[in-house]
Amino acid sequence: MTLASTLVAPESAAQRILLIRGHKVMLDADLALLYSVETRALVQAVKRNAHRFPADFMFRLTEEEWLALRSQNVTSKGRGGRRYAPYAFTEHGALMLSSVLNSETAAEVGIAIVRTFVQLREMLSTHKEFAAKLEALERKIGSHDQAITGLIDAIRQLMTPPAQSKRPIGFIATDAAPGKANK
C-alpha cells in the first residue's frame, strides 16, 4: 500500500472533480486538502510559479460561477468564508501542483489524482460505447417493429372473411325454349 492510497482514496478524489466550462477540474481548496497544505499556501505556490500554469492548466472562477457553486454547496457567505473566487485546476494543473509543492506527499497525491482522472475518462468512454450500442439496438428494434407491424397487417387481411358477392358461385343453367337443346 502506497502513501498515496492511504492519503487519497480514488472515490474521495473523484467526488471532488467538477465540470466547469466544459473541463473536468478540481478546486484549489479541495486540492489543498488532498495535498495536506493550507489553501493560501497552495495559491501562493501557484502565484510564485505562474509560468507553469497556462490557461489550459488552471483558471479562476468568475463571480457567477463562484456564486453558483456556493449556492449548490452550503458554504459560509459571511465571516470566515473566502474573499476571492477559487482557482480551478485541470488534470494537468493538478499534476503540476505536485511539482510546485515539491514534497514526497505532493508527488504521491499528484499520481493518485492523475490516476483518478484516468479512471474517470475510462468510465466515460465505456458509457459512450454503451450508449452507442444502445442507440444501434434501438434503431434495429425500430426496423423490426415496422416489419412486425407489416406482418400483423398481412395476417389480419388473411383472417378477415371475404365480402359476400350477390351472385352465387358456380354454373347456372338458364331455361332455354322448350324443345331446343342447349349446345
Number of C-alpha atoms within 10 A of each C-alpha: 5 8 13 21 13 9 16 20 15 18 9 13 20 17 10 14 22 16 10 13 9 7 14 17 24 26 21 22 18 15 23 18 13 22 24 14 14 14 18 12 12 20 18 12 15 20 12 10 13 12 8 16 18 11 11 12 18 24 17 16 18 13 12 10 15 16 14 11 14 13 11 9 9 8 12 10 12 8 7 8 9 11 9 11 15 20 18 24 26 23 22 18 22 24 20 22 26 20 14 16 17 12 12 13 16 23 21 18 28 26 15 23 28 17 16 22 20 13 14 16 13 12 12 12 12 12 12 12 12 12 12 12 12 12 12 12 12 12 12 11 12 12 12 12 12 11 12 12 12 12 12 12 12 11 11 11 11 10 9 8 8 8 6 7 7 6 6 8 7 6 6 7 7 7 7 9 8 6 6 7 7 9 3
